[in-house]
Structure formats: structure tokens, C-alpha cells
Amino acid sequence: MAALADYRPPALVDLRQVTSGWLEPLLEEEIREWRRELDWDYRPSADLVRRFVRMQSLLGYALVADDRVLGYGYYVNEEHKGLLGDVYLMAEHRSAANESRLLAALIQALAATLPIERVEAQLMLWRDRAGRDLPLGGKLRRFHRLFMMAELKAPFAPPAGESAPISYRHWQERDHEAAGRLIAAAYRGHVDSDINDQYRTPGGARRFLSNIVQYPGCGSFFQPGSMVAAEQATNNLAGISLSSLVAFDIGHITQICVAPAWRGRKVGWNLLCRSLRELAQAGCRRASLTVTASNTQAIRLYERLGFRVHREFDAYVWDGLRG
């Protein structure tokens, strides 16, 4: 009974008061778990966390007990919305109480920040617990997502007899503007634009593209494996397939979409085959991607190319926080 009476829950500490040395054991465990669970090298992302912690500019919280960081979470404010960048607890401290307390602190901090009216989160290592109450549940929507992987053993040769008057080439920086318009058109009315509201406008889509090209959250952008399909007559974009390296031998498809007018004409198949072939030729043994579980048409395409579900997770959206 004395031990129970003496128990004190971990302290919730502003990340700006935490040193990078305190975080080191936690980050090292997280790096190992990303590699073990997803075959993903998390070290570049961990380096960014260390950098911003040293600058005392990372917004979020840590759970601390006996001068040890047991878990942490951080967020980024982006105009009208907040993005949860990470929520992670050491395995031995991954209790429902600790997880709920940390997540609630992050969401409540964002909800109290003007002009934030929306929060988005896709946490691939987060294991949702059945029956757990999440903060601000009345504002929450969740979307089931799949993390899929394929072994890169096949040649991934594009099918013969293409009927569409399309040319295929590698991504170039000048494609950025047109790709923003393509993404907005491709995701109009699509469930993924509910998950990521950047897909809803060309300007938002351009910011999304800048993030995946410039920052390591989805790996290091791999231009040789990033492909563009363009109409031969007009040079308008019919589709894109962008890729990154998430480890020296693992590729990831960060974005694939096809213009509505070109769907059902093997454009997506051809783009993905070309991206996977380039990744294989670069020495990648596997490739991964994520897809919303309700997008059954895309899942069928991925399965035909050898992708299989490796992990399931949820995307969370808290919307209407100012209402």
C-alpha cells in the first residue's frame, strides 16, 4: 500500500524545457522501432527533432519521470491547422494512461491556439486501443489506412500496347505548378482530401509537394524514381508518381495520382511500374506506400504489383475546433 501511495504519475513538461540529451534514449529506441516495424530509417527525422529541441523551438510535450523522458509528442502550426508530427512512448511505458495523457495535452494545446481550427495526424507507429476515449471526440473523424510493402524482384515492365497518347518522363522542378493543379483535380471529392486538406486546392497541393521534396518526413526525395505522364498533344500532366528513399535500400511511393480524364487507361499502372523499376535498379529491395482502406480500386492495383498489407493504422482529423 505504501508503494501505491507514493506513486507519482510522470510530469508533463513543455518540450522547450527539455534538452536533447534527455531525449536521446527515447529517440534511439524510436529509430530502432521504425526500422524493425516499417523498414524505415528514422534517423533524419530524429536529427530534425534534436535540432529544434536544441533551439528550444519544438512545440509539444514530454512525459518525464526521474529525469527520464518516457515519451514525447510535437506539433507544427500551419496557417489554420495543426499537424501532429509524432507521438511516441518507450515500450515499457506505453500504457493507455500515458498515451491518453500525452495525446490530450497536444490536442488541447492546438485547440487553444488561434487561428487553428483543424488538426491532422497520421501516426504509423501509434497503436490505437479499443474503447479508448480520444480527446475532443465530438470533433474527431478517423480514417483507416494501410501501410503496404512489395518485394522489388519483378522487372516491373510497363504493359505492351499502350493505347493512350501519353509520354512518360522523369519529374522535373518545372512540373511543380502543374502537379499542384493535377493533385487538386485528382482528389476533388476523394476521401484523401478529407484526411489532408492540402489536396483541396492547387496552392495547398504545391505546399504538400514542397514538403515531400524538401523535408525527410517521407524520406529523401528520389528524383530518378519520380515519374510524370504528360499528354503528347498538349503536354498537360495526366498523372504523377513520386518516390523517396526511406532507407538506403527501401523506397517509398509518396504520391501517385491520375487526372480524372485519364483514369482507367493504364496511366497509373505505367507510372507505378516505372517508379518501382527505377527503385529496383537503384538497389532497393522493397518499396512501400500508404493508402486509405476504402480506396479499393487503388488497393487492387497495388496488389497486382505485389504489394501486401504490412501494417494498419488510423488517420485522425479534428475539425471545426472554433465552432
C-alpha positions as MATLAB code, in Angstrom:
seq = 'MAALADYRPPALVDLRQVTSGWLEPLLEEEIREWRRELDWDYRPSADLVRRFVRMQSLLGYALVADDRVLGYGYYVNEEHKGLLGDVYLMAEHRSAANESRLLAALIQALAATLPIERVEAQLMLWRDRAGRDLPLGGKLRRFHRLFMMAELKAPFAPPAGESAPISYRHWQERDHEAAGRLIAAAYRGHVDSDINDQYRTPGGARRFLSNIVQYPGCGSFFQPGSMVAAEQATNNLAGISLSSLVAFDIGHITQICVAPAWRGRKVGWNLLCRSLRELAQAGCRRASLTVTASNTQAIRLYERLGFRVHREFDAYVWDGLRG';
ca = [
       0.000    0.000    0.000;
       2.851    2.377    0.717;
       4.207    1.890   -2.795;
       0.829    2.806   -4.294;
       0.531    5.841   -2.050;
       3.999    7.019   -3.099;
       3.344    6.638   -6.828;
       3.509    9.852   -8.805;
       2.480    9.976  -12.461;
       5.059   11.276  -14.929;
       5.286   15.044  -15.214;
       4.049   16.704  -18.379;
       6.833   19.054  -19.494;
       6.934   21.608  -22.308;
       9.364   20.340  -24.953;
      11.052   23.739  -24.975;
      12.267   22.942  -21.451;
      13.730   19.559  -22.439;
      17.345   19.089  -23.532;
      18.312   16.960  -26.500;
      20.383   14.782  -24.145;
      17.259   13.895  -22.188;
      15.578   12.782  -25.398;
      18.454   10.660  -26.654;
      17.455    7.229  -25.201;
      13.888    7.755  -26.401;
      14.953    8.737  -29.924;
      17.330    5.794  -30.181;
      14.527    3.398  -29.259;
      12.206    5.062  -31.768;
      14.809    4.760  -34.525;
      15.109    1.030  -33.829;
      11.329    0.573  -33.846;
      10.834    2.379  -37.162;
      13.419    0.132  -38.756;
      12.044   -3.048  -37.182;
       8.363   -2.357  -37.831;
       8.422   -0.412  -41.119;
      11.936   -0.971  -42.561;
      12.317    2.804  -42.381;
      15.425    4.776  -41.395;
      14.067    7.340  -38.941;
      17.457    8.931  -38.234;
      16.985   12.008  -40.485;
      13.676   12.816  -38.754;
      15.269   12.243  -35.338;
      18.061   14.627  -36.301;
      15.468   17.315  -37.054;
      13.865   16.741  -33.657;
      17.274   17.091  -31.973;
      17.966   20.296  -33.893;
      14.710   22.006  -32.964;
      14.915   20.825  -29.358;
      18.372   22.377  -29.084;
      16.893   25.608  -30.496;
      14.063   25.371  -27.916;
      11.578   25.819  -30.744;
       9.817   22.448  -30.921;
       6.199   22.751  -29.795;
       4.881   19.846  -27.772;
       5.233   17.921  -24.549;
       7.340   15.232  -22.919;
       6.386   12.820  -20.169;
       9.226   12.893  -17.640;
       9.886   10.779  -14.540;
      13.100   10.684  -12.505;
      14.879   12.836  -15.106;
      13.985   10.354  -17.851;
      11.856   11.179  -20.875;
       9.324    8.358  -21.180;
       7.504    9.754  -24.198;
       7.048   12.843  -26.289;
       4.867   14.413  -28.932;
       5.230   17.505  -31.056;
       3.165   19.522  -33.468;
       3.527   22.122  -36.190;
       1.178   25.040  -36.806;
       0.369   25.618  -40.455;
      -1.954   28.564  -41.034;
      -5.421   27.399  -39.937;
      -4.461   23.874  -38.891;
      -2.071   21.923  -36.723;
      -0.176   18.807  -37.697;
       0.842   16.204  -35.136;
       4.362   15.332  -36.218;
       4.911   12.472  -33.793;
       3.625   10.872  -30.598;
       5.914    8.192  -29.185;
       6.384    6.450  -25.844;
       9.058    3.991  -24.816;
       7.712    0.444  -24.946;
       7.925   -0.167  -21.200;
       5.888    2.985  -20.504;
       3.319    2.583  -23.307;
       0.266    2.413  -21.073;
      -3.174    3.656  -22.040;
      -2.967    6.302  -19.308;
       0.367    7.686  -20.523;
      -0.675    7.649  -24.174;
      -4.012    9.335  -23.492;
      -2.463   11.984  -21.269;
       0.187   12.919  -23.817;
      -2.203   12.977  -26.764;
      -4.789   15.010  -24.837;
      -2.172   17.638  -23.924;
      -1.168   18.020  -27.571;
      -4.718   18.281  -28.926;
      -5.856   20.663  -26.190;
      -2.844   22.910  -26.810;
      -3.653   23.053  -30.506;
      -7.363   23.631  -29.881;
      -6.452   26.620  -27.697;
      -4.215   28.145  -30.383;
      -5.684   30.789  -32.662;
      -6.410   30.554  -35.557;
      -6.140   26.733  -35.501;
      -9.485   25.168  -36.439;
      -8.309   21.757  -37.629;
      -5.773   19.141  -36.522;
      -4.484   16.290  -38.689;
      -2.463   13.272  -37.585;
      -1.115   10.160  -39.294;
       0.958    8.212  -36.776;
       2.033    4.916  -38.288;
       3.541    3.522  -35.067;
       0.602    4.555  -32.897;
      -1.448    1.558  -31.818;
      -4.994    2.619  -31.160;
      -6.607    0.880  -28.213;
     -10.145   -0.419  -28.492;
     -12.580    1.572  -26.447;
     -10.157    4.372  -25.628;
     -11.681    7.836  -25.477;
      -9.677   10.267  -27.582;
      -9.619   13.997  -26.767;
     -12.333   16.211  -28.276;
     -14.090   13.121  -29.577;
     -17.055   15.154  -30.813;
     -14.777   16.894  -33.309;
     -12.899   13.750  -34.344;
     -13.076   11.675  -37.507;
     -10.845    8.702  -38.120;
      -9.916    7.042  -41.400;
      -8.480    3.547  -41.614;
      -5.212    3.413  -43.551;
      -2.935    0.653  -44.818;
       0.854    0.552  -44.983;
       1.716   -1.781  -47.860;
       5.047   -3.231  -48.968;
       6.297   -5.058  -52.071;
       9.472   -7.018  -52.736;
      11.273   -5.498  -55.714;
      12.158   -8.707  -57.511;
       9.978   -8.363  -60.617;
      11.163   -6.278  -63.590;
       8.021   -4.108  -63.404;
       7.961   -3.716  -67.153;
       5.075   -1.493  -68.318;
       2.399   -3.370  -70.276;
       2.735   -3.534  -74.034;
       0.264   -1.946  -76.411;
      -0.425    1.294  -74.576;
      -3.395    2.967  -76.219;
      -3.253    6.354  -74.503;
      -1.317    9.101  -76.330;
       0.871    9.669  -73.302;
       4.588   10.207  -72.877;
       6.426    9.273  -69.690;
       9.468   11.055  -68.269;
      11.209   11.839  -65.014;
       9.966   14.539  -62.659;
      11.471   17.987  -63.171;
      11.318   21.021  -60.927;
       9.266   22.860  -63.524;
       6.452   20.316  -63.012;
       5.702   21.700  -59.547;
       2.984   24.178  -60.542;
       1.175   21.831  -62.914;
       1.375   18.973  -60.408;
      -0.358   21.145  -57.811;
      -3.271   21.642  -60.192;
      -3.301   17.931  -61.031;
      -3.461   16.850  -57.380;
      -6.312   19.261  -56.615;
      -8.280   17.937  -59.596;
      -7.478   14.272  -58.898;
      -8.578   14.428  -55.239;
     -11.691   16.558  -55.672;
     -14.397   14.759  -53.676;
     -11.939   11.995  -52.701;
     -11.662   10.679  -49.138;
      -7.966   11.602  -49.042;
      -8.874   15.281  -49.310;
     -10.803   14.803  -46.047;
      -7.622   13.432  -44.456;
      -5.265   16.070  -45.870;
      -6.936   19.348  -46.761;
      -3.878   20.445  -48.770;
      -5.238   18.265  -51.569;
      -8.254   20.540  -51.962;
      -6.557   23.479  -53.697;
      -3.642   23.898  -56.117;
      -1.880   26.140  -53.596;
      -2.242   23.593  -50.807;
      -1.086   20.805  -53.114;
       2.010   22.806  -54.026;
       2.849   23.153  -50.318;
       2.371   19.407  -49.931;
       4.762   18.795  -52.840;
       7.326   21.161  -51.342;
       7.182   19.227  -48.067;
       7.801   15.823  -49.634;
      10.561   17.134  -51.902;
      12.433   19.208  -49.287;
      11.910   17.517  -45.913;
      12.683   13.993  -44.616;
       9.267   13.157  -43.142;
       8.575   10.833  -46.089;
      12.201   10.013  -46.767;
      14.714   11.602  -49.097;
      13.117   12.613  -52.405;
      14.268   10.277  -55.183;
      14.063   12.119  -58.497;
      15.063    9.143  -60.725;
      12.058    7.195  -59.420;
       9.622   10.112  -59.666;
       7.702    9.960  -62.920;
       5.373   12.189  -64.903;
       2.786   11.227  -67.528;
       2.038   14.019  -69.993;
      -0.393   14.284  -72.874;
       1.583   14.260  -76.107;
      -0.677   16.756  -77.826;
      -0.862   19.404  -75.086;
       1.912   18.443  -72.614;
      -0.680   18.694  -69.818;
       0.008   16.379  -66.913;
      -2.074   13.203  -66.918;
      -0.517   11.734  -63.786;
       2.461   11.627  -61.434;
       4.205    9.006  -59.310;
       6.689   10.432  -56.813;
       9.097    8.373  -54.742;
      11.626    8.700  -51.953;
      14.247    6.621  -50.192;
      13.307    5.873  -46.590;
      16.448    3.771  -46.099;
      19.411    3.132  -48.379;
      17.684    0.016  -49.741;
      13.986    0.838  -49.234;
      11.842    3.017  -51.497;
       8.533    4.667  -50.747;
       5.852    5.972  -53.106;
       4.973    9.354  -51.617;
       2.296   10.304  -54.134;
       0.546    8.743  -57.099;
      -2.475   10.242  -58.825;
      -4.053   10.385  -62.272;
      -6.147   13.145  -63.829;
      -9.858   12.214  -63.893;
      -9.963   12.216  -67.710;
      -7.206    9.599  -67.902;
      -8.395    7.092  -65.324;
      -8.928    3.531  -66.473;
      -6.343    3.835  -69.257;
      -3.327    2.239  -67.548;
      -1.680    5.564  -66.742;
      -1.410    4.796  -63.032;
      -0.127    1.282  -63.766;
       2.549    2.616  -66.121;
       3.647    5.337  -63.726;
       3.935    2.999  -60.759;
       5.759    0.333  -62.785;
       8.301    2.911  -63.886;
       8.838    4.221  -60.358;
       9.281    0.711  -58.963;
      11.663   -0.241  -61.767;
      13.849    2.800  -61.024;
      13.867    1.990  -57.306;
      14.843   -1.620  -58.025;
      17.641   -0.512  -60.361;
      18.909    1.812  -57.613;
      19.370   -1.199  -55.333;
      16.136   -1.073  -53.343;
      14.934   -4.478  -52.174;
      11.490   -3.266  -51.092;
       9.066   -0.430  -51.699;
       6.224    0.795  -49.517;
       3.219    3.085  -49.798;
       0.170    4.080  -47.783;
      -3.437    4.012  -48.941;
      -6.824    4.643  -47.391;
      -8.587    1.325  -46.800;
     -11.777    2.463  -48.543;
      -9.845    3.156  -51.779;
     -10.398   -0.376  -53.041;
      -9.616    0.402  -56.686;
      -6.131    1.647  -55.813;
      -5.560   -1.305  -53.468;
      -6.369   -3.757  -56.267;
      -3.766   -2.065  -58.492;
      -1.136   -2.230  -55.766;
      -1.884   -5.873  -55.046;
      -1.467   -6.744  -58.732;
       2.043   -5.300  -58.491;
       2.886   -7.380  -55.429;
       2.058   -5.014  -52.566;
       0.717   -6.594  -49.406;
      -0.620   -5.042  -46.202;
       2.213   -4.786  -43.701;
       0.574   -2.627  -41.050;
      -2.744   -0.903  -40.370;
      -3.188    2.469  -38.709;
      -5.660    5.327  -38.490;
      -5.528    8.900  -39.723;
      -7.178   11.344  -37.318;
      -8.815   14.659  -38.128;
     -10.210   17.033  -35.527;
     -12.234   19.611  -37.446;
     -14.339   22.627  -36.561;
     -12.345   23.433  -33.404;
     -13.503   27.035  -33.470;
     -17.171   26.079  -33.832;
];
